[in-house]
Amino acid sequence: MSSLDPNPESAENSKSGIEREMKLLVPSLPDDLDLTQFPHSEISQAYFHKNTTIMLLENDGNPIQLIYLPDNTFERVPVSNEQYASLSEAARAANSGSMVVDREASVRLRIKGDKMFQTIKIPSDLPEEEGVKSRKEIEFEIDRKQYQQLRKCIVGNIVNKTRYTLVDSDSFEVVCDVFRGYLDGLILVEAEAKGEKSFDKLELPSWLSEARNVSNIFSFSNEVLSKIKQETLALLLYGTEQSEF
């Protein structure tokens, strides 16, 4: 299966909540660390154009996701009632009858294993925490036909990575993303708190002692990484922290 080439036909799974995440840049992995001992999956993902507007309509009682693109074209994507409810929640969270994809908001298409998802992330109202990124996340599974239509809305590169789950407890999930393709050499560890757990309680492996917290560095967001050139990656890893995006 090629990257971003889906297999499954349909699904109805969804989730919604506040994502509180710490992101660490890992300079290198220990020679004696075998990541394959941990549960892992292959992920391919891409992002919508900025300045895209998502509106929700009904056509003869059938819900539709109407997506206006920056080039003045649009996509009409039929959605299920469950998906419509998730999209409506995103619009309410944005305090609008529609949602605009801007610097603070993103829409992601992801294939994880044999499933496909549309994910919306917008700013949360939580107070800022040092070294932690907080966002409202709404995600729902999509089928093959929806995916093929939504794929027309993406811009930039496809981000391919292998995700290894290092910790999955009642309090935290810690994953290690090893990127492939044009991002080869980039390794990020993401720690996500479940509920209101404090990151002060998080115990990370000793091999992460040299890792750098890049949670609030915009250039290390997956969306920005989908748009950088390969030569720019070296600047992010070994040079300046901020880049022009």
Secondary structure, DSSP 8 states (H G I E B T S, - for coil): --TT---------EEEEEEEEEEEE-S---TT--GGGS-EEEEEEEEE-TTEEEEEEEETTEEEEEEE-TTS-EEEEE--HHHHHHHHHHHHHTTSSEEEE-TT-EEEEEEETTEEEEEEEEE--S--BTTBEEEEEEEEEE-HHHHHHHGGGEEEEEEEEEEEEEEE-SSEEEEEEEE-GGGTT-EEEEEEE-TT--GGG----GGGTT-EE-TT-GGGSHHHHTT--HHHHHHHHHS-S----
